[in-house]
Amino acid sequence: MRKIKIGILDQSVVQKGRSAKEAIEETIETVKLAEHLGYSRFWVSEHHNSTFIAGSAPEILMVKLASETQHIRIGSGGIMLPNHSALKVAENFRMLETLFPGRIDLGMGRAPGTDRLTSSLLNPSNEFAEEDYLRQLDHLQNFFTDSAYTRDNRQILAVPQSTTVPDQWILSSSGGSSEIAARFGLGLVVAKFINGFATRAVIDTYKKKFKPSDYFPKPLAMVSIFVLCADTDAKAVEMRKFMDYIFLQFEAGKFHDYPDYETIQKYVFTQEELQRIGRNNGRVISGTKESVKKQLETLAEEFEVDEIIISTMAGKPEDRKRSFELIAEAFELSN
C-alpha cells in the first residue's frame, strides 16, 4: 500500500452563535494542530458574500498562518484567478515567498467563489471567458519568471524579487482544467469535494498531456475531498447529517442564517432532499478511524496519488479537532 500524505483545506466556517473572528481564530489554532500532528500542507479558501464562511482573502490569512508555524506548507485552495489582477496575485505570492521561502503554495481556480454579481464587483473587467483565464495564467508565468514585457519592450516586474517562487497548482473538478494544468506544467488537484463524480480519467488526461516546466518536471496530482472522522459510527452519522444539510443549503443558493447544530440534527429530510444527498455521496468520506483510513487508501489507489487534501466542515470545533487527530493516528503522521 502506498504511503499517503495528508493535507488540510480550511474554509474558516462561522458556526451559529459565533463570530467571524472566532472562525479565523479556529483556523489559526487548526494550522498549529496540523503541523503538530504531521499534516503535509494547510490551504485556505476564497469565498465571498456569505456570512457562513469567513475565508475571503487567503493571501492575507496565509501570512498569519505561516508566521504561527515553522515548516508546514501554507497555501491557497484557492485563489479564484478571474477575481483578481494577475500582476497583483504574482506580487502577493512573491511577497509570501520572500517572507516564508520554500513553504508557499499557490492553488488557483476559475470558479467565482461566490455568485457572478459579487465576482464582477471584485473584478469589473471579468467576462467569465476561458480565454481570459488562460491569458491570466500565461501572464502569471511571465511575472514569476521576469519575462513580462509590453509591446514597446518595457519590462513589467512583479516585486519583491524573491529568489524562489511558490509551487503552483490548478484546482480542477473536470477534464478541462486538468488539460490547462498539463499545458502550463503545473500541479493538479482534483476537487472531488466539489464534483463527487470526478474520476481517474481527469488525472489520466493530465498526465497524458503534461508538458514539463521549471516548477514541475514531472506531473504531480492530488485529490481533495470532505472527510469526517469520529470515535463512533453514531458520532460520524451525526457529523455527516450536518454536512448533508449544508450541502442542500448551498445548492439552493442559501449562504446565510443557518440554524444551530442541534436544530439541524432534529431536521427531517424530505424524500427529494435524500435523493439530492445521495448525489453528493462522492464528495464526502465519513466513519470511524479504521473505515476512513480504508476509504482514503482506496481513493489514493483509484486515482494513483500519494497525497490527499481533506476538508472537515464539522458542526462543532471539538468534533473537527478530533477528526484531524484520528486521521493523523490512522496514517501515523509525524511532524
Buried (B, 14 or more C-beta within 10 A) or exposed (E): EEEBBBBBBBBBBBBBEBEBEBBBEBBBEBBBBBBBBBBBBBBBBBBBBBEBBBBBBBBEBBBBBBEBBEEBBBBBBBBBBBBBBBBEBBBBBBBBBBBBEEBBBBBBBBBBBBBEEBBBBBBEEBEEEEEBBBEBBBBBBBBBEEEBEEEEEEEBEBEEEBEEBBBBBBBBBBBEBBBBBBBBBBBBBBBBBBBBEBBBEBBBBBBEBBEEBEBBEEBBBBBBBBBBBBBEEEBBEBBBBBBBBBBBBEEEEEBEEBEEBEEBEEEEBEEEBEEBBEEBEBBBBBBBBEBBBEBBBEBBEEBEBEBBBBBBBBBEBEBBBBBBBBBBEBBEBEE
